[in-house]
Amino acid sequence: KQEVTQIPAALSVPEGENLVLNCSFTDSAIYNLQWFRQDPGKGLTSLLLIQSSQREQTSGRLNASLDKSSGRSTLYIAASQPGDSATYLCAPQGNTDKLIFGTGTRLQVFP
Amino acid sequence: DTGVSQDPRHKITKRGQNVTFRCDPISEHNRLYWYRQTLGQGPEFLTYFQNEAQLEKSRLLSDRFSAERPKGSFSTLEIQRTEQGDSAMYLCASSLAGAFGEQFFGPGTRLTVL
């Protein structure tokens, strides 16, 4: 059974810092991994999808890496801004197509 | 707006009542998923469809829960005889079939059972 852990659970940083959010998963037999952002009381916004054959994916100030064999992914946020404040969720997808989520990292970026 | 839509956005009901939620996926997407999220937790998978066919159901989906996607477009999720433990955010997502199908989520339906 796939289990996903995200560290840290919460993070509070001043604006401008570069951040690393960590995600680990127990079953390395995955097809892809998605990172999402969730604002309070809202749905999920897809940030990045990394296919199992890829090691890295970039979108603007976001960069996600995947080490499938060790069961790890990291989300790097460059030059953080107050608008980045949200909960970040990672979710690997296996051969059953469903996403398995961690409990997320709650990020607060203050001015 | 061509994203995933859900209706209603909020539902308050009394214990024992039945409720039904609707999800409209992105138009060209043939897969539709339902997830449930409780406070402070990540979403948990409930069920998913490819076109009209319901391909998988989680053990979380008790006999009181039923989902349909009759014409392979929108889907409904019904909860019968609601319990306080059913209070949660119900999220719908859609994707194109395939191993790399990115899932896109709707805004969710917040259910409160009194």
Interface residues (C-beta under 8 A of the other chain):
Chain A: V4 Y31 N32 Q34 F36 G41 K42 G43 L44 T45 S46 L49 Q51 L89 A91 Q93 T96 D97 K98 L99 I100 F101 G102 T103 G104
Chain B: V4 Q6 R31 Y33 Y35 G40 Q41 G42 P43 E44 F45 Y48 L55 E56 L91 A93 A99 F100 G101 E102 Q103 F104 F105 G106 P107 G108 R110
